[in-house]
Amino acid sequence: MKSLQFFLREFFKRVLKLSLRQRHLVLEVDLLFSLFAFVFAAIVQTRYSGLTAGLSDLWMAGIVYMLMCGLLFLLFKSYRGLSRYSHFMEMWRLYASVSGAALILYITLSHMAIMSYPFFFTLIVLLTNVFLLFFIRFVVVLIFNYSMAYVSNSYKNAFIFGTEPHSIALAQWLNKSGNRKYQVRGFLSPNPNAHKTRIADLPVFYNGAEFPDWIFRKYEISVIIFPDYDTVKREKQFIETLIRAGMNLLVRPPFEGLSENGDAPMRIKPIQLEDLLGRDEIKINMEQIAAQTNGKTILVTGGAGSIGSELIRQLARFNPGHVVIFDSAETPLHNLRLELERKFPDLNFTAVIGDMRQRPRLEYVFRDFKPQIIFHAAAYKHVPLMEENPCEAIMTNVYGTKMLSKLAVENEVESFVMISTDKAVNPTNVMGASKRIAEIYIQSLARNAQREGMITRFVTTRFGNVLGSNGSVIPHFRQQIENGGPVTVTHPEIIRYFMTIPEACRLVMEAASFGRSGEIYVFDMGQPVKIADLARRMIEMAGLVPDKDIKIEYKGLRPGEKLYEELLNDKEKTLPTSHEKITVAQVREYDFEDIREQILYMVEQAEDVNVLSTVRAMKALVPEFISKNSPYEELDKKKVTA
């Protein structure tokens, strides 16, 4: 049986590939059936009405008909459609071709006067030809569908969610794919009126609150496929039910058409946790952003990172004049360059490898490219690593920001946008404190620049964790699940705010478009997520049972980590802006000269790798920086004692 299935599978594959490469075969088959229709009409005419024409006259009429059929088949391109995907809307090409040929045949027969009933003869030719051409296509579709269901590799039974046109098209596409993995057995509809109806000869079931599980068992359903990401966002509650039921959940990204060999690419992807956590798409002022960036030279530091690279992808759609991508990571920068060349061939960009702490390299960028807008996303961000390397955190996050912003003022850059973090609020770790110091410096520099009549506008944006960023918890959990566990969580009560990378970047661009110099803009991060719950949901989405198939282990808080992040200091207040998702933080002001002196001393200590002196200087500048689960807690105790 297996050898027969293999033979049939290979036979059909070869036939389909041959028909795709040699489209003239379809034309030849159509002409053969047209000839058969003419011969059949001649036999009928001879038997029932008497054929008065001679054989030579009949041959002449037949040649005229076949020539017209061939010419009209070529003109209407009826042979170029894929017969196994044929439907009645495509048949007009065949009908028009055969009707045109029949009309010419009738005119020829009437003019030659070679038979008694030319109209009757022509009608038989037309009806027989149309029937044969339609019938052969119907047979091809029927044989293709049933043969592929029989000979294809093992597949899984699936339901399609929704009964909208794109859901129906998805079902037909899956069931007609010659290399399919899923057999669509029906539809799930949120509309109760659609229950017990049939679409494309498939049943429709209502997925109400009392949805009967026996339907899944009856049809042996193991997969639910959603037609697009918008549907996934709308049906989060139902998806949670399906996850608990152990269903495999898939979604179809935008369809990109047929491949070169005529196959429909099976671009069905598993639904990821990011798809469920992501909120409705954030609306931004496209015209305002376009007016700010159109034709401008834009420098993006940390451009190969998660935030920086997504900023570049979105900026590419606003027709910038030149994008300069600055990063120290060679391989990610190279990969981004290849991606941009492929997806945005018209984008004028330059990839520059460099270190934020090297002034000559930064001066080269300003001298050669003259950026007008800067998005500063370069930073060290991993809390445990920075807790172990505080001097490096200061040299990059503080000194690098200080040097870049100073050059921005000297070169009269129009806008400087700094990407900050919620960990800068009441920081309990070195990373958060270093970002808070960078915020303080940028704010004080902005006020000083305004007093001296400088044109550079400084804007700071602050948000929490982004889903799927390099080193974030979700890719880490996903890898642990793929490896069989355990999934490690630091604390059962730890919570975090999450935002998708694209929506974070949209809000960054929006804030940059209207932000006033010296202000810190805070993004609405939605509801916080308990990390332990997130781990359980990811295990369930993998079709496994938490604490049974995959264990969850608690390792304790890491150095500098706290149970929850804050977007604002307790003493700070916020003011609304023109965008409902963005507010302005009212923060304490610092004197620029004092800040400059303290940062100069801090950088000197960091350059000499005086770890304790560096952290002590940080705590002096940011009094709310209280270390947690860290060796630097001793400095806080000494400060209290003093």
N, C-alpha and C positions, 0 to 999 in steps of 0.2 A: 504493500500500500504506500509506504513512504517513497519507494522508487517511482511509482506511478505519479504521485503528487509532485515529486521533484521534476519528472519529465514534463508534466503538464505545465508546471510553473515556468520552466525554462522555455517551453514551446511558445506560450503566450507572450512572454517577455520579448522573445525574438521577433514574433509577428508584429507586436506593437512598435518595437524599435524600427523594424523594416518599413512599416507604413508611415512612420514619422519622417524617416530619412528620404523615402521615395514616395512623395505625395502623388506622383503621376500614376501610381498603382490605383489610387482611389478614382482618378479620372478614367482610367482604362476600364475599371469595373463598372462605373456608371455608363460608359459608352456601350459596354457589352449588354447591359440590361436594356438600354435604349434600342439596340439592334433586335433584341429578343422581342420587345414590345411591337416593333414594326412587323416582324415576321409573324407574330401571333395575330395581329390585326389582319394581315394578308390572308392567313388561313381562315379566320372567321368570315372575312368578306367572301372568300371563294365558296365556302360551304353554305352560307345562309343567304347571300345576296347576289352571288355570281360575280366573278371578277373578269371584266372585259378587257383589262389592260394586258399587253404582252409582257413577256419576261423582261425584255430590255427596258421597257417603259417603267416597270416596277423597280428594276435595279436603279434607274436614274432617280426615281422618287426617293428610294431608300438612301442613295448617296447624298441627296440634298438634305434629307432629314438628319442623317448622321453628322454631316458637316455643320449644320446649324446647331445641333446639340453640342458638339465639341466646341464650337466658337462661343456659344452662350455659357457653357460650363466654365470656360476660361474667363469670359467677361465678368460673370457674377462670382467667380472664385468659389463655387460650391464645393469643390474638392479639397479645399484647404482647411475646413473645419475638422476637429477631431471627432470621428464618428462615434466613439464610445462616450462622448460628452454631449451628443446631439440632443436637442429638444425642439419642440414645434416652432418656436420663435425663429429658429435658424432655417427652417424648411422653405421659407419664401424664396431663397436663392434657387433651390431645385425647381420649385413650382414655376418661378418666372422663366427659368432656362427652358424647361420642357414646353411651357405654354408658348413661348416665342418660337421655338422650333416647330411646334404643331401648327401655329398660324402660317408660317412660311410653307409648310407642307401642304396645307389646305389651298393656299394661293397657287402653289405649283400644280397640284392635281386639277384644280378648276381651270387653270390656263391651258394645261395639256389635254384636258378632257379625255383622260385615259380610263375612267371608271364611272359607273352610274351614280354611285352615292359617295362622293368624296368627303362630305361632312361626317357621315356615319363612320367611314374608315378612319378619318383623322381623330374623331372622338374616342374610338377604341384605342388608337395609338397613345393618345394623351393620358387616358385613364389608366391603361395598363402600365405605362412608363412611370407615372406618378406613384402608382401602387407599389411597383417593384422597387423603386428608389427609396421610398419611405419604409417599405417593409425590410429591406436589407439593413437599413440603419437601426431600425427597431431590434432586429435580431442581433446585430453587433453589440448594442447596449445591453441586451438581455444576457447574451453569452458572456460578455465581459464581466458584468456584475456577479453572476452566479459562478462563473469559473474562478474569478478572483477570490470569492468567498470560500471556494473549495480548496484552491491550491495555495493560497497565501499562507505565510507562517502563522503561528498561533497568535490570536488577537484577544483583546479584552472587550467585553460587552460594556457599552457606555450609554449614558443619557446625555442629551444636549440640553442646556438650560435656556429657556425662552423659546418663543414661537415667532419672533420677529424675523424679517427677511434674512438678516445676517446669520441668525441661528439655523434657519432652514438651509441656507447656502452652505454653512459649515457641515451640516449633516450629510448633504449630498456630496460634498467634496470628499469627506472622510470615507463614505461608503463606495465611492467610485475610484478611490486612489488605488492604483495597482500594487502599492507597496505598503498597504495599510497595517496599522497596529491595533486599530479600534473598530469594532462593529457597532454602529449606532442602532439602538433598539427602540428609541423613543425620545420624547421631549418632556421636560419638566417646566411647567408654566406657573407664574405667580397669579395668573388670571383664573378664578374659579369657573368662569364660563367656558374655558377651553377644555375642561375635563371631559374625558371620554370621546373626544373628537380624534380625527386622524389627519396628519399632514404628511404628504409624500409617502403615503401608505404606512406611516409609523404612528403608534398611539401617543396621545398627549395626556399627562397626568398633572393634577394640581398639587403643588408643593405647599399645602396649607399647614397650619399648626399641628393637625392630626394626620400628617402624612404617613400612610401605612408602610411599614418596613417590608411587608410581604412582597411588595412590588419589586423591590431590589432583589429579593430572593428568587422570585418567579422568573425574572429575566436574567438572573445571575449577573447583576450589575456590580462592577467594581470601580468604575471610573465615571466621574461627572465632569463634563467639559463646558466651560463658559466661553461665550463668543468673543468677549473683549474685556479689558480691564475696568471699564466703567461699570459693567454688570457686576464684576467682583466687588467693587466698592459699595454698590447698592445692596448687595445680598450678604453682608458680613455675618448677620445673625444666622441665616440659613447655612452658610459655609461652616460656621462653628458647629452646627448640628451634624453636618456631613463629616467633619473632622472626627468628632466623637464616635461616629458610626464606622470609622475606619475606611472611608472612601478615599480613593486617589483623586485629587482635584487638579484639573488642568485648565489652561487658558490659551486662547489663540492670539498671538501678536498680530499686528497688521499683515494682511496677505500681500505677498510680493510677486505673485504670478507664477507662471510655469518656468521650470528650469530649461536648459538648452535641449535636453533630450525629451522634453514634453511632459515630464512628471510634475505633479503638484507637490511641492516640498512640504514635508510633514513638520511644519513649524508650530508644534503644540508644546507648550512649556508648563512645568509644574507651577502651581500658585505658590508664591513665596510669602513669608511672613511680612515682608516689606509691602506687598500688595494689600494686605489687610490693615496694617498700621497707618499707611499713607492716607491722609485726609483728602477731601475734595480739592480739586485743582485751585490753586491760589490765583486770583485775577490780579494782573498788574497793568499799569498804565503803559501800554506798548508805545504810544506816540511820544510820551515824555522820555522814555528810555532811549528810543530811536533818535530823538533830537539831541540827546546828550552824547551818544556814542557814534553817530553816523559820520564816517570819514575821519574819525579821531585815531591817534596812535595810543594804544592801550598797553600798559605793562601789567602782567599778572605774575607776581612772585609766588613761588610754590605752585607753579602752573601745572605741574605733572601730578599733583596730589588729587585727592578726591574732590575737594571743593574747587580748587583752582582749575582743574581740567573741565569740570562741569560748567564753571563760569565761562570758560572759553567757548564751549559748545553752544551755550546760549547767546553769548555775545556775537558769535559768528552769524547769527540770524539778523543782526541789526546793522549789518554793512559797515563794520569798522574799517578805517583806512589801513591800519597795520596793527597786528597783535604781536607783542614781544612776550615770549614764554620764558620765564627765568626760574631755573630749578637746579639743584645740585645732584639730583638722582638721574643718572645717565639712562638706565634701561627704561624706567617709566616715561622719561622725556622722549626717548626714541619711539616707544610704542604709541605715545600720543601723537607724535609727528606723523607716523604712518596712518593713524586713524583720521587725522584732520585732512591729510592729502586725499584720502579716499572719500570721506563724507562731505568735505567742504572744499572742493577743488578750486573755487574762486577766492578763498580766504587768503589774504596776504599776511603771512605770519613768519616769525623767526624764532627758532628755539635756541636759547642761550644757556649754556651750562655755567653755573657760578655759585659762589658762596655768599650769603647775605653779609657775612662779616668781613669781606674783602672790599675795602673802599675803592681800590683801583678798578675792580671789575664792575662795581656799580657806576662809577664815573664813566666808564666806557659805554655802558648802556644809555645813560643820559646824554652823553656827547654824540653818540652815533645815531640813536633812534629818536631822541627828544620826545619822550612820552608826555601825553597831555592828561591822561587818566591813569591812576595806579590802583589796582586791587591787590592788597597785601595779604596773601593767604599763607605765606611761608612761616612755619613755626614748628617747634617741637611740641608734641601734644600728648604723648603717653605718660600718664601720671607716675607709675612705678619707676620708669626709666629716669624721668627727670628728678624724682626723689633721690635717686642714686647718683645723679649727675647734675647738681644744681648750678654749677658754674657754666656748663654748656647751655642750660636753659636761659641763663642771663645773657650769655654772649649772642645767642640767636634771637630769642624772643624779645629781649630788651635792646641790646646794643645794635642788632641788625635793624630793628624797627627805628631806633634813634637815627642811625646813619641814613637809612632810606628816606625817612621823613625830612631830614635836614637837607638832603640833596633835592628833594621835591620842592622845598621852599626856594632854594637857591636857583633852581631851574624853572621856576614859575609854572609848576604843574597846576592844572586847573582843579583836579579832584584827587584826593587821597582817601581810599576806603580801606579800613583795617578790619580784618575778620577776628573777632574775639570769641570768648566762650563763657558759658554760665559758671564754669569753675573759677572765674575771676571774682565771683561774689562770695564774700566771707570765705576766702580761700583756706583750705586745710592742707594744701600741698604746694610744692614748689612750682609745678607747672601753672596752676591757677594763679598763684601770686605773681609769677613772671608776666602773665598776660594782663593782670590788673595793673602792674607797674607800666607796661606798654600803653595801656589805656590812659593812665594818668599823664604820661609824657605827651601823648598825642593831644590830649585835651588842653594841657597847659601850653604846648607849642601852638595850637590853633589860636588861642586867645592872644598869645604874644605876637603871632603873625598878623592878626587883625589890627592890633595896636600899631604895628609898624607899617601897615598899609600893604602887606603881601596879599597876593590874590588866591593862594592855594586854600582850598576848602577841605577840611579834615572831617571825616565821618567814621564813626566806629559802629560796627554791628555785633550784636551779642546773641548767641543762640546755643542750644544744647547739643546733644549727640545727634549725629546724622546716620541714618540707616545705611548699612552697606559700605561705610567708609573704611579705608585701610586700617586694619587692626581693631575694628569695632567688634562688639560682642556677638552680633548675629553671624558673620562669617566664621567666627571662632566656634560658636555653638554648632553650626552646620558641619564643620569639619569633625568635631568631636562625635556627632551623631553618625556621620559616615564611617568613622573608625570604630563604631560599636560602643561608644561611651567610655567612661562616664562623662556627663555634662557637669562642668564645675561652675558653681555660683559662689560668690564671695560670702553673701549673707542672705538668709531667707527673707529679710525685710527691705533689702536695698531696692530703690526705685530710681528711674531715670526718665528724662524727657527725650522724646525722639522726633525727628523730622527727616523727611526724605531729602536726599542731596539736591534734586532739581528744585523743590519748593524752597529750600534754604537759599539757593543761588538766585531764585527769582526775587525773594525778599531782599537779598543783598543789593541787587540791581535797582529795585524799587526805592529802597532807602537812600541809595546813592543818588538817585535822580532828583529827590526833593530835600535831602537832608541839609540841615544848617551846620556850619563849621563848628566843631568842638562838641557836638552832641553824640551821645551813645544811644543807639536804637536797639530796643529789645523786641524779639520776635515772640509771637504767641505760639508756644510749643504744644498747646493742647493739654490733654490729661497725661500725667506721668504713668509709666508702666512699671509694674513690679517685675524685676528681672527673673525671679523664679517662675512666675507665671509665663513669661515669655519663653523660657526654656521648655516648660511643659507643652506649650502650644507648638513649638517647633518639633518636638518629639512626636506629638500626635499627628502633625502634618506629614511626617515621614512614614505614617502608617504603623507607628510603634506605640507601646504603652509606657508612660513614665513610671519610673521606679520598679518596672518589671522587665521590659526589654532593654531600656536604657536607664541607668541609675542617675540621680541628681545628687551631687556631693557638694557640701558647703565647706569652703576652704578658709573662711575668715577674711576680714577686710584687708586689702593690700595697703602698703605704706602710702599715707596721704589721702586715702579714700574715705569718703563719708557716705552715709546711708542715702542722702538725698541731695540734689543740687538745687541751688536757688538762682533765679534769674536776676534778682535785685537784692541789694543790701537792705537790712531791716530799716535803716535810717533813710533809705532812698524812696522817692515817689516817682510815679510815672505820669506823663501827660499824653493825651491822644494825638494821633497824626491823621493825615488824610487817608491812610490805609488802616483798616480795622485790625489787621494782624500785626501792626507795628506801633510801638509806643516809645516815648522818649524818657530815658532815665534821668532823674534829677539827682546829680551826684555832687559830692564835696569838691570844691575847687582848690587847686594847689597853685602856689607861686612858681612861675617858670624857672627863675634863677635858683630857688631852693631845690627844686626837683632836679635840675641839671647837675648841681653839685653833688647831690646824694647819688644820682645814677652814675656819675663819673667815678665816685669812690667805689661803688658797687661793682662796676665793670673792671676797675683796677684789681679788686680782690678776686674777681672771677678769672681774669687773665692769668693771675699768679696761682690759680687753683687753690685759693684759701677758702675751703668749703664752709667752715663754720662762720668765718667773717662775712662771706657772701650772704649766707642765709640770715645772719644777724642784721645785715644792712637791709635786706628785704623786709624783715619784720619791723624795722624802724620806720621804713617808708610806708608800709601797709600794716597799721596796728591791728587790724581785724584778722590778719594772717595768723591763725592758731593751728599748729600742726596736730594731726591726728594719726595715731598708729605709726609714728615716725620717730627716728632718733633725735629729730630737732625739737621734740617736745621739751627737752631739757632747757633749751633757750627760752621757752615761754615761762618755765618755772623760775628761772633766774631773773627774768624781767619782772615777774610778779614780786619776787623777794626784794629786788632792788627798789 
